[in-house]
Amino acid sequence: MNSEKNLRVAILLDYYAPMLTDKQKDVIDLYYNEDLSLSEIAEHESITRQGVRDSIKRGEQTLFDMEEKFHLAERSEKFSELMDRILAIAKDIKSECSYGGNIKMALRLADTLLRLAEENSELF
């Protein structure tokens, strides 16, 4: 299994689980989060191995379609990255302003914060 895809599906499940059927939710959770095999899930759910596979594939497609429409996971990731950058810049501003620091540098950093806010206004 592709670990990048596994992580992506697990993240999308967190956002879009209500859009899936209960069966799809269960089998995707067991497959991606609990790392059970198709055979183990089939036994657990009392369905065939092919039924598990089909349910996973339909559920994955629903998750990918929902992300394509709403971009909730993508926006959340961007927001998190933006907050990390803002925190780092705020610390730099505080450092520049402490003990008679470089005011021009602090102003440049503040301008960077303003630019980040303007460029990412769709996230707020």
C-alpha positions in Angstrom: 0.0 0.0 0.0 1.1 3.5 -0.7 1.7 5.2 2.7 1.0 8.7 1.2 -2.4 7.6 -0.1 -3.1 5.9 3.2 -2.4 9.1 5.1 -4.5 11.1 2.6 -7.5 8.8 2.9 -7.3 8.7 6.7 -7.2 12.6 6.8 -10.1 12.8 4.4 -12.1 10.4 6.5 -11.7 12.8 9.4 -13.3 15.6 7.3 -15.9 13.8 5.2 -16.9 10.6 7.2 -20.5 11.9 7.4 -20.8 11.7 3.6 -20.1 8.0 3.6 -22.5 5.1 4.4 -21.9 3.4 7.8 -20.5 0.4 6.1 -18.0 2.5 4.0 -17.0 4.4 7.1 -16.4 1.2 9.0 -14.4 -0.7 6.4 -12.3 2.4 5.5 -11.5 3.0 9.2 -10.6 -0.7 9.7 -8.5 -0.8 6.5 -6.6 2.6 6.8 -6.6 3.3 10.5 -6.6 -0.2 12.1 -4.5 -1.7 9.3 -6.7 -4.8 8.9 -6.5 -6.9 5.8 -9.5 -7.2 3.4 -10.0 -10.8 4.7 -10.0 -9.7 8.3 -12.5 -6.9 7.6 -14.7 -9.3 5.6 -14.8 -11.6 8.6 -15.5 -8.8 11.0 -18.2 -7.3 8.8 -19.7 -10.6 7.7 -19.4 -9.7 4.0 -17.2 -11.0 1.2 -13.6 -9.9 0.6 -14.8 -8.5 -2.7 -17.6 -6.6 -0.9 -15.0 -5.0 1.4 -12.9 -4.0 -1.6 -15.8 -2.5 -3.4 -17.0 -0.6 -0.4 -13.5 0.8 0.2 -13.2 1.9 -3.4 -16.6 3.6 -3.5 -15.9 5.2 -0.2 -12.4 6.5 -1.3 -14.0 7.9 -4.4 -16.6 9.8 -2.3 -13.8 11.1 -0.1 -11.8 12.3 -3.0 -14.8 13.8 -4.7 -15.8 15.7 -1.6 -12.2 17.1 -1.2 -12.3 18.1 -4.8 -15.5 20.1 -4.2 -14.8 21.6 -0.8 -11.0 21.5 -0.2 -11.5 21.3 3.6 -8.3 19.2 4.2 -6.3 21.3 1.8 -7.4 24.6 3.4 -6.8 23.2 6.9 -3.3 22.2 5.9 -2.6 25.7 4.4 -4.0 27.3 7.5 -1.8 25.3 9.8 1.3 26.2 7.7 0.3 29.8 7.7 -0.1 29.8 11.4 3.4 28.3 11.8 4.8 31.1 9.6 2.9 33.8 11.5 4.2 32.5 14.8 7.8 32.5 13.6 7.5 36.0 12.3 5.8 37.3 15.5 8.7 35.8 17.5 11.2 37.6 15.1 9.3 40.9 15.6 9.4 40.5 19.3 13.1 39.8 19.2 13.8 42.8 17.0 11.8 45.1 19.2 13.4 43.9 22.5 16.2 45.8 24.0 16.3 48.6 21.4 16.4 46.2 18.5 16.2 47.0 14.8 12.9 48.8 14.2 13.3 48.8 10.4 13.6 45.0 10.5 10.5 44.8 12.7 8.6 46.9 10.3 9.6 44.7 7.3 8.5 41.6 9.3 5.2 43.3 10.1 4.8 44.0 6.4 5.4 40.3 5.7 2.6 39.5 8.2 0.2 41.9 6.4 1.1 40.4 3.0 0.5 36.9 4.3 -2.9 37.9 5.7 -3.9 39.5 2.4 -2.6 36.5 0.3 -4.5 34.0 2.4 -7.7 35.9 3.2 -9.7 33.0 1.6 -8.7 30.8 4.5 -10.4 33.0 7.1 
